[in-house]
Amino acid sequence: MSGQQPGGFLARPLGFRPGRIAAYVGLGVLGVLVGVAGAIAQGGWFPGGLILALLATAGLFYGGLLVTGTQLGVGAPAAGWLIATIWLSVGRPEGDAAFAAGLGPLVFLFGGMVVAVMCATMSRLPQPGTQSARMGK
C-alpha cells in the first residue's frame, strides 16, 4: 500500500496524465476500428467471422484492462465499439444497413456487450511488489 493516500476511492486523486489520456483516446479509436471490422467479418464469413470478431473484441477489451490497469481501460474501447456498431446498425433512408437480419449480427452485438461487461467487472490486477496475504509467505 505504499504510495497510496489513505481513504476511499473518491478521496484519492484521479491522476490523469497526458499519456494516460492519449491511451484512452487510442483505445477508443481502436474500439471503433474493431467494431467496424467485426461488423464486416461477422457477416462475410459466418460462423467463423463471428467467432473471429468476438475474439477480437475480447482481446481489445482485456488488452485495454492490461495496458491501463483500470476499468476505464475497458470502457474506452467498449464505448468506441458500441458507437461504431450502433451507427452501422441504423439503416439509411434508402434502406441500406451494414448488418443483415439474422442471428449473427445479434450474437455479435449482444456478445460484444457481454464481453465488455465481463472485462470491466474483473477484479483488479495484482500490483507488483505487494505482500502476500498468507502468513509466512
N, C-alpha and C positions, 0 to 999 in steps of 0.2 A: 504494500500500500504506500510505498514511498513515492513522493512526488505528487500525491493527490491531496486535495484540500478536504478537510472534514466536512461532513454534511451530505445531504442527499444530492440527487441528480440535478435538481433545479438550483442548488446553491453553488454548483461548480461552474466556472466559465466555459463557454462553448468552445473556444479555441479555434475559430475559423481562421485559417491562413490562406493566402492566395493559392498556394499549391493544392491545398485540400479542396478549395472551391473549384479550381480547374479540374481536379479529378472527378468531382461530382458532375460538372458540366460535360466532361468527356464521357463519363458513364451514361449520362442521359442521351447523348448523341449516339453512342453505341446501342443503347436500347431502341432508339428509332430505327437504326440500320438493321438490327436483328429482327425487329418486328416486321419490317418491310420484306426482308429476305425470307423470313419464316412464312409470311403470307404467300409468297410466290412458291416456295418449296413445298409447302403442305398441299397446295392444290395441284402442283405439277407432277409429283411422284408419290401418289397415295399408295400405301400407307408409310413407305419408307421416308418420304419427305416430311410427313407429320412427325415421325419419331425424331428425325434429324432436327426439325425446327424446335421441338420441345427440349431436346438435349442442348441446343444452342442457347435457348432462353435460360435453362437451368444453369448452364456453365457461366453465362454472363451474370446472373443474379448472385450465384455463390462466389464467383470471382470478385464481384463488387464488394461482397462481405469480407473476403480475404484481404483485398487490397486496402480497404479503408478501416476495417475492423469495427464498423458501426452499421446499424440498421439503415441509416441513410445511404450507405453504400449499396444497399439493395433497392431502396426506394427510388433513387435517381434513375437507374436503368429501367426499373419497373414502370416509372411514370412515362419515360420516353417510349417504351414498348407499348404501353396502354394507349397513349395518344396516337401512335402510328397505326395500331391495329383498329382502333375505333374509327379513325379518319378513313382508313381503307375499307372498312365495312359499311360505311354510309354510301349509298348509291348516289350517282349523279342524276340530274333531271332527265337525262336520256335513258336512264335505266342501267347504265354500266356500273359495275362494282368489282372490286378485286376479289372478294370472297364469293364463291358459288354457294348455292343452297346445298345442304347436306350435313353429314355427321363430322367430316374432317375439320371444317372451319370452327364448328362449335367446340370440338375437343381441343383445338389449338387455342381458342380464346379462353375457355374455362381452365384448361390445363396450365396455360401460362400464368393465369391469375393464382391458381393453387400453388404453383411452384414459387411465385413471388412471395406469397404469404408464408409458405414453409421456410424459405430462406430468411425472411425478415423476422420470424419468430424463433429462430435457432438461438441457442444460448450463446452468450458472448464468447469470443475466442479466448483461450488462456493467454495471459500475458507472460512474456519471457522473464525469467528471474524471480517468479513468485514462489513462495514457500508452499510445500505440500501441507494439506490439512491433516494428514495422518501423523501420528506421533512417531518419532524415531526415524523419520524419513527426511 
